[in-house]
Amino acid sequence: MIAGVVVAAAAFPAVAMSGLAAKAGSQELGELPAELVEQSSPQVSRIYASDGKTQIAVMYDEFRSDVPLSKVSQNMQDAIIAAEDHKFYEHNGVDLQGVARAFVNNNQGGARQGASTLTMQYVRMALAYSATDPQEVVNATRDTAERKVTEMKYALQVEKELTKQQILERYLNMAPFGNGAYGINAASQVYFSKKPADLTVAESALLAGMVKAPTAFDPTTDSGYPQAVERRDYIIGNMLELGQITAGEAATARKAKVVRTTERPSSGCVSVAKNQWGFFCDYLYRWWLEQEAFGQTSYDREQQLKNGGYRIVTTLDVDAQASARKEITDRQKDSNPNALMLAAVEPGTGAVRALAANRKYKIDDADDPQNKLSSNPADARKGIRGTYPNTTNPIITGSSGIPGYQAGSVFKVFTMVAALENGMGLDTSIYSPQRYQSRYLDSAAPAGCGGYYCPANASANESGTFNMWTAFGRSVNTYFVPLQERVGAEKVVDVAKRFGVRFRASEDAERANDPDQAHEWGAFTLGVSASTPLDIANAYATLAADGKYCKPTPIASITTQDGTEIDTGKPDCTQATTSGVARRALDAARCPVGDQAQLGSCGGATARQVRDVVGHPVFGKTGTTDQDKTAALVVGTRSLVVAGYLANPDWAAHTDRMSHDIVNPAVYETLADYMRDKPVEEFPAP
């Protein structure tokens, strides 16, 4: 109680003491919890590529990474004591002589003194970080008698429970050093680009001087520089008086040049755009916000990512990513409104290995002359920017606002799987004319089709009798529409769902989720539903994994601050179809890309050169939409599946014709680069 009265006097003029001191000294002290509730201060989460070494991004609200005191130089330990608390190793949390001195000084009109020990300052920061609402933060930091009493009580308790070394370590890891640096590890990086273990006397004194008032003693500003130098030299003098350094060391430290610039890594995904990891980073970020394991709301999950101090090793293959980006930009410039987008997935795990496009993951600078208006004239007239050359939209992976693109005949695989599941064989023969009048009603059907959906083949010579090998190899539309009729379109849609197609567009989702509407979806087998390269890469990876569908994941491992590895993000797989069906469907899927089926004869290919270029057993499919608005290719081995789309993300009604001469080599050359020097693996026999 005496301490409460004295500290209150130190904080307030004597005229205000009546009653306030008594309240602070008795009621408030008695109501405090018995122990200080400590919360971990916010920590940087670091994100690495699959090699566990290449850092691709950092996420934080406060740039801080705790380090043990053993990794902080003795110079820094001494400097903070010289700056803040000379008697740190002598008192038991409260320096009563200092409190009394501050009381006398403050009430005689001298420069205000607070008399807070280093332990009390640590308590103040700990209370602020353990606050559950903004008012508690204010209460923990405002200059009141109640706060001083609170700090004193907890400081006494802390000194009973922790050693001086533990208190000093926690203080240094929690203290703010300005310019976005929190904790000594971050401060040594931001100001000196070095580890805290390597800090010199001069550097340590400069950093110790900032803790009192990081803005006022900021050496990088014109107003803060002279004050920072003065305070540094003052602390160096204290270090000399305390016997921490010699006179020679003090003289050398005072002559040291004071840093005027800082370097702090940017938080988030935009900062990694120069390495073309931005789209992958963004995919990870959006994936994280969907994981209930990290909190009830997306806000809670984001706070976990930015403050949790996780070490996140991703599935990103740096070489595969670089190869994909190179193969894309060799064929399509970033300034082209048509986007060439690639996604690569590992069968059997769902590990996303690469996401690339002819775009920079970047927020547009309004004054940048490179910025392009949308290729959609209506949007352009409104001044709406296009997604080229810069965008932060998830054009490769999709979102509620980016449902995807029609991909054409790559969807025929779902019809083939559904047919095989329902007892049909790969040798199922269907006569396929150049144009076929289906039983699906179609109000927009051309004349002569009797109001029914009436698809045609890409060329007049694609007519005759086909089976699944030959029809898939040559992409015969008038084979797969009647095949879908036989099996039921709703069953085909169900296969697509099981294989991971998301149906993000509201109209697609409505039809896909209503069996009656799905049953009448005649054009579904020809790829009229919106999808993304990631959707299709992962769907085809399900075949290569013997029918095992794995949710796409950007995560190899997530490790907490205490070294615990958590399960979230690990492969999450289900058997989407039987291995027998998967192997038979894959056998037919070898035909379009120039490989040989093991059970039957292909009789044609739409991308014949793929097998020779990749040099491994391959499977896949081309896809083209009406008027060539999208061109797609998906190709896979047992190790990797790559899907590529060439489409316009800004304007579905564009008139450009997308070329397979652009998208096809970008896809198969990326796969070839990945497979180079890997052993040849044959697909399991169907």
Secondary structure per residue as TSV (DSSP state, phi and psi in degrees):
chain	resnum	aa	ss	phi	psi
A	1	M	-	360.0	-40.2
A	2	I	H	-60.1	-44.0
A	3	A	H	-60.6	-40.2
A	4	G	H	-60.6	-43.5
A	5	V	H	-63.3	-45.9
A	6	V	H	-65.4	-43.7
A	7	V	H	-66.3	-38.6
A	8	A	H	-61.5	-39.0
A	9	A	H	-64.4	-36.2
A	10	A	H	-67.7	-27.8
A	11	A	H	-90.6	-22.1
A	12	F	S	-130.9	151.9
A	13	P	-	-59.4	154.3
A	14	A	G	-61.4	-29.6
A	15	V	G	-63.9	-22.7
A	16	A	G	-98.4	10.4
A	17	M	-	-81.3	-28.9
A	18	S	T	-58.9	125.6
A	19	G	T	83.6	-43.0
A	20	L	H	-64.6	-44.0
A	21	A	H	-64.0	-41.2
A	22	A	H	-62.9	-41.6
A	23	K	I	-63.9	-46.6
A	24	A	I	-63.8	-36.6
A	25	G	I	-81.0	-23.5
A	26	S	I	-117.0	-66.2
A	27	Q	I	-61.2	-52.7
A	28	E	I	-64.7	-42.6
A	29	L	H	-64.4	-38.3
A	30	G	H	-69.5	-27.0
A	31	E	H	-86.2	-10.0
A	32	L	S	-67.4	146.1
A	33	P	-	-59.5	153.4
A	34	A	S	-65.3	-31.0
A	35	E	S	-130.2	150.8
A	36	L	-	-72.0	123.3
A	37	V	-	-85.4	110.4
A	38	E	-	-97.1	136.6
A	39	Q	-	-117.2	145.1
A	40	S	-	-63.9	132.8
A	41	S	-	-69.0	154.0
A	42	P	-	-55.2	136.6
A	43	Q	B	-124.6	146.9
A	44	V	-	-67.2	134.6
A	45	S	E	-96.6	131.9
A	46	R	E	-112.3	134.8
A	47	I	E	-114.9	127.6
A	48	Y	E	-120.4	156.9
A	49	A	-	-71.4	178.9
A	50	S	T	-65.3	-18.5
A	51	D	T	-76.1	-7.7
A	52	G	S	73.9	3.2
A	53	K	S	-120.1	-39.2
A	54	T	-	-78.1	110.4
A	55	Q	E	-79.2	123.8
A	56	I	E	-103.7	-18.6
A	57	A	E	-169.6	160.5
A	58	V	E	-126.4	148.1
A	59	M	E	-126.2	128.4
A	60	Y	-	-164.5	155.2
A	61	D	S	-96.0	-40.3
A	62	E	S	-121.3	126.9
A	63	F	B	-75.8	98.4
A	64	R	-	-152.1	136.7
A	65	S	-	-139.9	115.9
A	66	D	-	-64.6	148.0
A	67	V	-	-134.1	150.1
A	68	P	-	-68.9	153.9
A	69	L	G	-60.3	-27.5
A	70	S	G	-64.1	-17.8
A	71	K	G	-103.8	16.5
A	72	V	S	-113.3	130.5
A	73	S	-	-59.9	149.2
A	74	Q	H	-61.0	-31.2
A	75	N	H	-57.3	-44.1
A	76	M	H	-70.1	-39.7
A	77	Q	H	-60.8	-43.4
A	78	D	H	-68.4	-40.1
A	79	A	H	-64.1	-40.1
A	80	I	H	-69.4	-32.0
A	81	I	H	-70.5	-40.6
A	82	A	H	-64.9	-29.3
A	83	A	H	-84.7	-36.8
A	84	E	H	-117.6	-26.5
A	85	D	-	-163.6	87.8
A	86	H	T	-62.8	-29.3
A	87	K	T	-99.9	23.2
A	88	F	T	-53.3	-41.7
A	89	Y	T	-84.4	1.6
A	90	E	T	-108.7	-39.4
A	91	H	S	-83.3	172.2
A	92	N	S	-107.7	31.7
A	93	G	S	115.5	-29.0
A	94	V	-	-129.7	129.6
A	95	D	-	-97.8	92.0
A	96	L	H	-65.2	-33.4
A	97	Q	H	-64.1	-40.3
A	98	G	H	-65.5	-37.4
A	99	V	H	-63.1	-45.8
A	100	A	H	-63.6	-41.7
A	101	R	H	-61.4	-43.8
A	102	A	H	-64.5	-37.0
A	103	F	H	-60.7	-48.8
A	104	V	H	-64.1	-46.2
A	105	N	H	-62.1	-46.9
A	106	N	H	-65.8	-30.1
A	107	N	T	-93.7	1.8
A	108	Q	T	-109.3	10.9
A	109	G	T	84.8	11.6
A	110	G	-	-77.4	174.4
A	111	A	S	-59.1	133.3
A	112	R	-	-62.1	136.4
A	113	Q	-	-122.2	145.6
A	114	G	-	-104.5	-27.1
A	115	A	-	65.7	20.5
A	116	S	-	-77.4	127.3
A	117	T	-	-75.5	168.7
A	118	L	H	-61.1	-35.4
A	119	T	H	-66.1	-41.0
A	120	M	H	-65.3	-38.0
A	121	Q	H	-64.6	-39.2
A	122	Y	H	-61.7	-43.7
A	123	V	H	-58.6	-43.6
A	124	R	H	-58.6	-45.9
A	125	M	H	-66.6	-39.9
A	126	A	H	-64.5	-39.5
A	127	L	H	-64.4	-40.0
A	128	A	H	-64.4	-41.6
A	129	Y	H	-75.7	-21.3
A	130	S	T	-91.8	0.0
A	131	A	-	-63.7	144.3
A	132	T	S	-104.4	-5.5
A	133	D	S	-153.0	164.0
A	134	P	H	-57.6	-35.4
A	135	Q	H	-64.9	-35.7
A	136	E	H	-66.0	-33.4
A	137	V	H	-64.5	-44.0
A	138	V	H	-61.3	-45.6
A	139	N	H	-61.8	-32.9
A	140	A	H	-76.7	-16.8
A	141	T	H	-122.8	-13.0
A	142	R	S	-77.1	156.2
A	143	D	-	-85.7	85.7
A	144	T	-	-133.4	161.0
A	145	A	H	-64.3	-39.3
A	146	E	H	-57.9	-43.1
A	147	R	H	-63.4	-41.9
A	148	K	H	-61.9	-42.1
A	149	V	H	-64.9	-42.1
A	150	T	H	-58.2	-47.5
A	151	E	H	-61.1	-41.3
A	152	M	H	-64.4	-46.0
A	153	K	H	-60.2	-47.8
A	154	Y	H	-70.4	-33.2
A	155	A	H	-62.4	-42.0
A	156	L	H	-61.6	-40.6
A	157	Q	H	-68.2	-43.1
A	158	V	H	-60.0	-40.5
A	159	E	H	-66.2	-23.8
A	160	K	H	-76.9	-28.3
A	161	E	H	-100.0	-24.2
A	162	L	S	-121.6	151.6
A	163	T	-	-77.5	165.4
A	164	K	H	-60.3	-37.9
A	165	Q	H	-65.0	-39.6
A	166	Q	H	-66.2	-39.9
A	167	I	H	-64.7	-44.6
A	168	L	H	-63.1	-41.2
A	169	E	H	-61.6	-45.9
A	170	R	H	-66.7	-38.1
A	171	Y	H	-62.0	-49.7
A	172	L	H	-64.7	-31.6
A	173	N	H	-78.1	-18.5
A	174	M	H	-102.4	-24.6
A	175	A	-	-65.4	144.2
A	176	P	E	-87.0	139.9
A	177	F	E	-121.2	9.2
A	178	G	E	82.8	166.8
A	179	N	T	53.1	36.1
A	180	G	T	75.6	11.4
A	181	A	E	-100.7	121.4
A	182	Y	E	-120.5	124.8
A	183	G	S	86.7	154.6
A	184	I	H	-68.4	-30.7
A	185	N	H	-63.8	-47.2
A	186	A	H	-66.3	-41.6
A	187	A	H	-61.5	-42.2
A	188	S	H	-66.3	-32.1
A	189	Q	H	-73.6	-45.5
A	190	V	H	-65.3	-43.9
A	191	Y	H	-90.9	-31.9
A	192	F	H	-127.9	-1.0
A	193	S	S	51.3	44.7
A	194	K	S	-144.7	171.5
A	195	K	-	-81.2	151.3
A	196	P	G	-62.8	-21.6
A	197	A	G	-68.2	-18.2
A	198	D	G	-104.3	9.7
A	199	L	-	-69.0	135.0
A	200	T	-	-83.1	176.2
A	201	V	H	-60.5	-48.3
A	202	A	H	-63.0	-43.4
A	203	E	H	-65.3	-41.6
A	204	S	H	-64.4	-42.8
A	205	A	H	-64.6	-39.6
A	206	L	H	-62.6	-46.4
A	207	L	H	-66.7	-41.7
A	208	A	H	-61.4	-33.6
A	209	G	H	-69.9	-23.1
A	210	M	H	-77.9	-24.7
A	211	V	T	-59.5	-37.1
A	212	K	T	-60.9	-42.3
A	213	A	-	-156.5	86.9
A	214	P	T	-56.7	-34.3
A	215	T	T	-76.9	-44.7
A	216	A	T	-64.7	-34.5
A	217	F	T	-106.1	31.9
A	218	D	-	-80.6	112.4
A	219	P	T	-72.7	-10.1
A	220	T	T	-87.2	-6.7
A	221	T	S	-106.7	155.0
A	222	D	T	-65.2	-37.3
A	223	S	T	-76.7	-32.3
A	224	G	H	-84.8	-23.0
A	225	Y	H	-58.1	-53.9
A	226	P	H	-62.8	-35.3
A	227	Q	H	-69.6	-36.4
A	228	A	H	-64.7	-41.2
A	229	V	H	-65.2	-44.2
A	230	E	H	-61.9	-44.5
A	231	R	H	-69.7	-37.5
A	232	R	H	-57.3	-47.9
A	233	D	H	-66.0	-34.3
A	234	Y	H	-62.4	-43.1
A	235	I	H	-68.7	-38.2
A	236	I	H	-59.0	-40.7
A	237	G	H	-61.9	-41.4
A	238	N	H	-62.6	-41.0
A	239	M	H	-61.3	-37.7
A	240	L	H	-66.8	-45.6
A	241	E	H	-62.1	-36.2
A	242	L	T	-80.7	-1.8
A	243	G	T	77.0	18.8
A	244	Q	S	-80.4	-26.8
A	245	I	S	-139.0	165.1
A	246	T	-	-89.7	169.4
A	247	A	H	-62.4	-37.6
A	248	G	H	-65.8	-41.8
A	249	E	H	-65.0	-36.6
A	250	A	H	-65.5	-43.6
A	251	A	H	-63.4	-42.1
A	252	T	H	-64.3	-41.6
A	253	A	H	-64.5	-38.8
A	254	R	H	-66.8	-26.0
A	255	K	H	-84.5	-12.4
A	256	A	S	-64.7	141.5
A	257	K	-	-69.0	138.4
A	258	V	-	-92.5	130.9
A	259	V	-	-63.0	139.7
A	260	R	-	-116.7	-4.4
A	261	T	-	-129.8	160.6
A	262	T	-	-131.7	161.5
A	263	E	-	-141.2	112.6
A	264	R	-	-128.7	127.8
A	265	P	-	-63.0	139.2
A	266	S	-	-72.6	145.7
A	267	S	B	-84.0	140.0
A	268	G	S	104.7	-168.5
A	269	C	S	-95.8	-23.6
A	270	V	G	-63.3	-32.1
A	271	S	G	-66.7	-16.7
A	272	V	G	-100.9	12.1
A	273	A	G	-60.8	-33.1
A	274	K	G	-64.1	-23.5
A	275	N	G	-97.3	4.4
A	276	Q	T	60.6	31.1
A	277	W	-	-101.2	-0.6
A	278	G	H	-60.2	-43.4
A	279	F	H	-66.7	-36.3
A	280	F	H	-68.0	-45.1
A	281	C	H	-57.6	-43.5
A	282	D	H	-64.0	-38.6
A	283	Y	H	-62.5	-43.2
A	284	L	H	-61.8	-44.8
A	285	Y	H	-59.5	-46.8
A	286	R	H	-67.7	-36.9
A	287	W	H	-61.4	-44.7
A	288	W	H	-58.9	-42.9
A	289	L	H	-67.4	-14.5
A	290	E	T	-91.2	-8.2
A	291	Q	-	-89.2	112.7
A	292	E	G	-64.9	-19.7
A	293	A	G	-63.2	-20.4
A	294	F	G	-100.3	9.1
A	295	G	-	143.2	163.9
A	296	Q	S	-75.5	-32.2
A	297	T	S	-120.2	163.6
A	298	S	H	-63.1	-31.4
A	299	Y	H	-64.0	-46.5
A	300	D	H	-59.7	-40.2
A	301	R	H	-68.9	-38.7
A	302	E	H	-64.5	-39.5
A	303	Q	H	-63.0	-38.0
A	304	Q	H	-61.6	-43.5
A	305	L	H	-65.1	-43.0
A	306	K	H	-85.1	-17.2
A	307	N	H	-124.5	-3.8
A	308	G	B	-83.5	-10.9
A	309	G	-	66.5	33.9
A	310	Y	-	-79.0	148.4
A	311	R	E	-102.8	111.9
A	312	I	E	-112.2	112.4
A	313	V	E	-97.0	121.6
A	314	T	E	-95.1	178.8
A	315	T	-	-90.6	-0.5
A	316	L	-	-62.4	122.7
A	317	D	-	-93.3	110.3
A	318	V	H	-59.1	-40.6
A	319	D	H	-68.6	-42.8
A	320	A	H	-63.6	-39.5
A	321	Q	H	-63.7	-45.5
A	322	A	H	-63.4	-40.0
A	323	S	H	-64.4	-45.4
A	324	A	H	-60.3	-45.0
A	325	R	H	-63.1	-41.3
A	326	K	H	-64.9	-46.2
A	327	E	H	-62.9	-32.1
A	328	I	H	-70.5	-53.3
A	329	T	H	-70.9	-19.3
A	330	D	T	-66.6	-19.3
A	331	R	T	-119.8	-20.5
A	332	Q	S	-147.1	119.6
A	333	K	-	-72.6	155.1
A	334	D	T	-62.5	-26.9
A	335	S	T	-80.8	-3.0
A	336	N	-	-78.7	129.4
A	337	P	S	-64.4	-21.4
A	338	N	S	-84.3	125.9
A	339	A	E	-95.2	129.8
A	340	L	E	-102.3	111.1
A	341	M	E	-122.0	130.8
A	342	L	E	-125.2	141.7
A	343	A	E	-133.3	139.4
A	344	A	E	-126.6	131.4
A	345	V	E	-132.2	143.1
A	346	E	-	-90.6	123.3
A	347	P	T	-64.1	144.1
A	348	G	T	88.4	-12.5
A	349	T	T	-130.7	-25.8
A	350	G	-	77.6	8.4
A	351	A	B	-64.5	122.0
A	352	V	E	-83.6	116.2
A	353	R	E	-95.8	-25.1
A	354	A	E	-160.1	146.0
A	355	L	E	-142.6	114.1
A	356	A	E	-142.7	154.9
A	357	A	E	-156.1	166.4
A	358	N	S	-83.8	58.7
A	359	R	S	-144.3	150.5
A	360	K	E	-95.5	130.9
A	361	Y	E	-76.7	97.8
A	362	K	-	-160.3	146.9
A	363	I	-	-84.5	131.9
A	364	D	-	-61.5	135.9
A	365	D	-	-86.5	123.6
A	366	A	T	-57.8	-26.4
A	367	D	T	-97.4	2.2
A	368	D	-	-74.5	120.4
A	369	P	T	-66.5	-15.3
A	370	Q	T	-75.1	-17.7
A	371	N	-	-60.2	137.3
A	372	K	-	-115.4	141.4
A	373	L	B	-72.5	157.1
A	374	S	-	-55.5	145.0
A	375	S	S	-74.2	-10.1
A	376	N	S	-78.3	113.6
A	377	P	H	-55.6	-38.9
A	378	A	H	-62.8	-42.5
A	379	D	H	-69.6	-39.4
A	380	A	H	-60.9	-39.8
A	381	R	H	-62.8	-25.5
A	382	K	T	-88.4	0.3
A	383	G	T	80.4	15.3
A	384	I	-	-76.9	130.8
A	385	R	B	-74.7	151.8
A	386	G	-	-85.1	178.3
A	387	T	S	-88.6	16.8
A	388	Y	S	-132.2	145.1
A	389	P	S	-80.7	-6.9
A	390	N	E	-117.5	141.9
A	391	T	E	-162.5	152.8
A	392	T	-	-116.0	13.4
A	393	N	S	-75.5	143.8
A	394	P	-	-79.0	65.4
A	395	I	T	-69.4	-20.0
A	396	I	T	-92.2	-32.0
A	397	T	T	-110.0	-18.8
A	398	G	-	85.3	161.6
A	399	S	-	-162.5	-176.2
A	400	S	S	-62.2	-30.1
A	401	G	S	-92.3	-13.4
A	402	I	-	-124.3	81.5
A	403	P	-	-69.4	-23.5
A	404	G	-	122.0	-154.7
A	405	Y	E	-143.4	148.0
A	406	Q	E	-63.5	135.8
A	407	A	-	-117.8	-1.0
A	408	G	G	74.2	-140.3
A	409	S	G	-71.7	-4.4
A	410	V	G	-60.6	-20.6
A	411	F	G	-76.4	-12.3
A	412	K	H	-61.9	-22.0
A	413	V	H	-62.3	-32.8
A	414	F	H	-68.4	-35.2
A	415	T	H	-66.8	-42.1
A	416	M	H	-62.8	-43.9
A	417	V	H	-62.6	-44.7
A	418	A	H	-61.1	-40.2
A	419	A	H	-64.9	-44.0
A	420	L	H	-64.2	-39.1
A	421	E	H	-63.6	-27.3
A	422	N	T	-99.1	24.7
A	423	G	T	90.4	-1.6
A	424	M	-	-79.7	155.3
A	425	G	-	-104.5	164.2
A	426	L	T	-60.8	-22.6
A	427	D	T	-89.1	10.8
A	428	T	-	-58.9	118.6
A	429	S	-	-99.3	136.3
A	430	I	E	-138.2	131.2
A	431	Y	E	-74.2	128.9
A	432	S	E	-124.3	100.9
A	433	P	-	-72.5	174.3
A	434	Q	S	-65.2	-36.6
A	435	R	B	-128.1	141.4
A	436	Y	-	-125.8	127.9
A	437	Q	-	-92.4	112.3
A	438	S	-	-86.1	-176.4
A	439	R	S	-98.1	4.3
A	440	Y	S	-84.1	123.8
A	441	L	B	-64.8	142.5
A	442	D	-	-149.6	107.4
A	443	S	T	-67.9	-19.3
A	444	A	T	-100.9	15.0
A	445	A	-	-63.9	142.7
A	446	P	-	-69.3	165.5
A	447	A	T	-59.5	141.9
A	448	G	T	94.7	-5.8
A	449	C	S	-102.9	0.7
A	450	G	T	64.5	24.5
A	451	G	T	81.7	14.2
A	452	Y	B	-114.6	154.3
A	453	Y	-	-61.1	130.5
A	454	C	-	-137.2	71.6
A	455	P	-	-74.3	158.3
A	456	A	B	-127.6	164.9
A	457	N	-	-84.9	164.6
A	458	A	S	-67.1	-29.3
A	459	S	S	-140.3	158.5
A	460	A	T	-67.1	-25.1
A	461	N	T	-82.6	-0.3
A	462	E	-	-91.1	70.6
A	463	S	-	-146.0	151.6
A	464	G	E	137.4	-164.5
A	465	T	E	-98.1	128.3
A	466	F	E	-129.3	157.4
A	467	N	-	-115.0	-172.3
A	468	M	H	-67.5	-35.1
A	469	W	H	-63.3	-52.9
A	470	T	H	-72.7	-36.6
A	471	A	H	-70.4	-37.9
A	472	F	H	-71.8	-39.3
A	473	G	H	-62.1	-38.7
A	474	R	H	-101.4	0.5
A	475	S	T	57.4	59.0
A	476	V	-	-87.3	107.7
A	477	N	H	-59.9	-41.8
A	478	T	H	-79.7	5.2
A	479	Y	H	-93.5	-43.9
A	480	F	H	-79.6	-25.8
A	481	V	H	-68.3	-49.2
A	482	P	H	-66.0	-30.2
A	483	L	H	-63.9	-40.7
A	484	Q	H	-64.4	-37.3
A	485	E	H	-60.6	-40.8
A	486	R	H	-67.3	-39.7
A	487	V	H	-88.7	-26.0
A	488	G	-	102.6	118.1
A	489	A	H	-60.5	-32.1
A	490	E	H	-64.0	-30.7
A	491	K	H	-73.4	-33.6
A	492	V	H	-66.4	-44.3
A	493	V	H	-60.5	-39.5
A	494	D	H	-63.2	-38.8
A	495	V	H	-61.8	-44.7
A	496	A	H	-58.7	-40.3
A	497	K	H	-62.1	-47.8
A	498	R	H	-63.6	-26.8
A	499	F	T	-90.7	3.9
A	500	G	T	101.6	6.4
A	501	V	-	-69.2	131.6
A	502	R	-	-90.7	-21.8
A	503	F	-	50.8	62.9
A	504	R	-	-77.7	-30.7
A	505	A	S	-68.2	134.9
A	506	S	H	-59.6	-40.7
A	507	E	H	-65.9	-41.2
A	508	D	H	-63.2	-44.1
A	509	A	H	-62.9	-39.5
A	510	E	H	-61.8	-44.0
A	511	R	H	-70.7	-40.1
A	512	A	H	-67.7	-31.4
A	513	N	T	-92.9	0.2
A	514	D	-	-117.1	108.0
A	515	P	H	-55.0	-35.0
A	516	D	H	-67.4	-44.5
A	517	Q	H	-67.8	-40.1
A	518	A	H	-61.6	-35.5
A	519	H	H	-60.6	-29.8
A	520	E	T	-98.8	12.2
A	521	W	-	-85.1	75.7
A	522	G	G	-62.4	-36.2
A	523	A	G	-85.9	1.3
A	524	F	G	-57.8	-42.0
A	525	T	G	-63.3	-19.2
A	526	L	G	-95.4	11.5
A	527	G	T	78.0	43.6
A	528	V	-	-89.8	-8.9
A	529	S	S	-83.5	142.2
A	530	A	E	-68.6	138.0
A	531	S	E	-149.3	174.6
A	532	T	-	-122.2	162.5
A	533	P	H	-55.2	-36.6
A	534	L	H	-66.7	-41.1
A	535	D	H	-54.6	-50.1
A	536	I	H	-75.3	-37.2
A	537	A	H	-58.5	-43.3
A	538	N	H	-73.7	-33.0
A	539	A	H	-63.9	-45.7
A	540	Y	H	-70.5	-29.2
A	541	A	H	-62.5	-26.1
A	542	T	H	-63.3	-36.5
A	543	L	H	-66.0	-44.1
A	544	A	H	-67.5	-18.6
A	545	A	T	-98.2	26.1
A	546	D	T	60.4	37.1
A	547	G	T	87.1	4.7
A	548	K	E	-90.8	115.2
A	549	Y	E	-90.4	129.8
A	550	C	E	-119.7	128.5
A	551	K	-	-56.8	135.7
A	552	P	-	-62.9	136.7
A	553	T	B	-138.9	142.8
A	554	P	-	-94.1	5.8
A	555	I	E	-108.9	128.0
A	556	A	E	-96.2	-43.1
A	557	S	E	-159.9	150.1
A	558	I	E	-128.7	122.8
A	559	T	E	-119.4	132.3
A	560	T	-	-79.2	176.1
A	561	Q	T	-60.7	-32.8
A	562	D	T	-87.9	8.8
A	563	G	S	89.9	6.4
A	564	T	-	-82.9	128.0
A	565	E	E	-91.6	129.1
A	566	I	E	-101.9	160.4
A	567	D	-	-85.1	-19.6
A	568	T	T	-56.2	130.2
A	569	G	T	96.3	-12.6
A	570	K	S	-68.1	160.0
A	571	P	-	-49.0	128.3
A	572	D	-	-121.7	97.9
A	573	C	E	-121.6	149.2
A	574	T	E	-136.7	157.1
A	575	Q	E	-82.9	101.5
A	576	A	-	-77.1	-29.5
A	577	T	S	-154.8	169.8
A	578	T	-	-72.0	156.6
A	579	S	H	-62.3	-33.4
A	580	G	H	-63.5	-46.6
A	581	V	H	-63.3	-44.9
A	582	A	H	-60.5	-43.2
A	583	R	H	-67.8	-37.7
A	584	R	H	-69.6	-41.5
A	585	A	H	-63.1	-41.3
A	586	L	H	-64.7	-34.0
A	587	D	H	-60.1	-43.6
A	588	A	H	-70.3	-30.8
A	589	A	H	-73.9	-5.3
A	590	R	T	-77.5	-20.6
A	591	C	T	-66.8	-45.1
A	592	P	T	-63.8	-22.2
A	593	V	T	-109.9	23.6
A	594	G	T	81.8	10.7
A	595	D	-	-94.8	177.2
A	596	Q	-	-110.6	133.3
A	597	A	-	-70.4	151.6
A	598	Q	S	-87.0	-24.6
A	599	L	S	-103.6	-32.3
A	600	G	S	-132.7	-166.6
A	601	S	-	-113.7	135.0
A	602	C	-	-78.7	-52.7
A	603	G	-	75.5	14.9
A	604	G	-	155.6	159.4
A	605	A	-	-152.8	143.9
A	606	T	S	-94.4	-13.0
A	607	A	S	-142.5	64.6
A	608	R	T	-61.4	-30.3
A	609	Q	T	-75.9	-10.6
A	610	V	H	-60.2	-48.1
A	611	R	H	-58.4	-42.6
A	612	D	H	-68.3	-37.9
A	613	V	H	-71.4	-45.3
A	614	V	H	-71.6	-36.8
A	615	G	-	75.8	16.7
A	616	H	S	-137.5	159.4
A	617	P	-	-55.8	131.4
A	618	V	-	-135.0	161.5
A	619	F	E	-144.2	164.3
A	620	G	E	162.9	-164.6
A	621	K	E	-165.7	143.4
A	622	T	E	-90.5	161.7
A	623	G	E	-149.3	137.3
A	624	T	E	-141.3	136.7
A	625	T	-	-99.0	173.7
A	626	D	G	-55.3	139.9
A	627	Q	G	56.7	22.2
A	628	D	G	54.9	37.7
A	629	K	S	-72.3	-23.1
A	630	T	-	-137.1	139.4
A	631	A	E	-122.4	132.4
A	632	A	E	-136.8	152.5
A	633	L	E	-147.3	135.5
A	634	V	E	-125.0	132.1
A	635	V	E	-138.8	139.5
A	636	G	E	-145.4	159.4
A	637	T	-	-121.3	-170.3
A	638	R	S	-72.0	-17.1
A	639	S	S	-98.1	-30.9
A	640	L	-	-156.5	145.2
A	641	V	E	-123.1	129.6
A	642	V	E	-119.0	129.1
A	643	A	E	-120.4	137.5
A	644	G	E	-131.4	139.1
A	645	Y	E	-121.1	141.9
A	646	L	E	-116.0	111.9
A	647	A	E	-153.8	169.1
A	648	N	-	-104.5	110.4
A	649	P	S	-71.7	-16.9
A	650	D	S	-96.4	-21.3
A	651	W	-	-149.4	101.9
A	652	A	T	-66.2	-25.1
A	653	A	T	-94.9	22.0
A	654	H	-	-64.2	163.6
A	655	T	-	-110.3	0.6
A	656	D	-	-66.4	146.1
A	657	R	-	-101.8	121.5
A	658	M	-	-80.5	138.4
A	659	S	-	-107.1	132.6
A	660	H	H	-70.1	-18.0
A	661	D	H	-67.2	-16.3
A	662	I	H	-97.1	-52.7
A	663	V	H	-74.0	-39.6
A	664	N	H	-59.6	-54.5
A	665	P	H	-64.4	-31.8
A	666	A	H	-60.3	-39.1
A	667	V	H	-72.6	-54.7
A	668	Y	H	-74.4	-26.0
A	669	E	H	-71.2	-35.4
A	670	T	H	-62.1	-43.9
A	671	L	H	-66.0	-40.6
A	672	A	H	-61.7	-41.8
A	673	D	H	-60.6	-41.4
A	674	Y	H	-67.8	-38.2
A	675	M	H	-84.5	-9.1
A	676	R	T	-58.0	133.5
A	677	D	T	70.8	6.1
A	678	K	S	-90.8	147.5
A	679	P	-	-64.3	146.7
A	680	V	-	-75.3	127.6
A	681	E	-	-122.2	121.9
A	682	E	-	-78.9	149.8
A	683	F	-	-71.0	148.3
A	684	P	-	-57.4	142.4
A	685	A	-	-65.9	131.0
A	686	P	-	-74.9	360.0
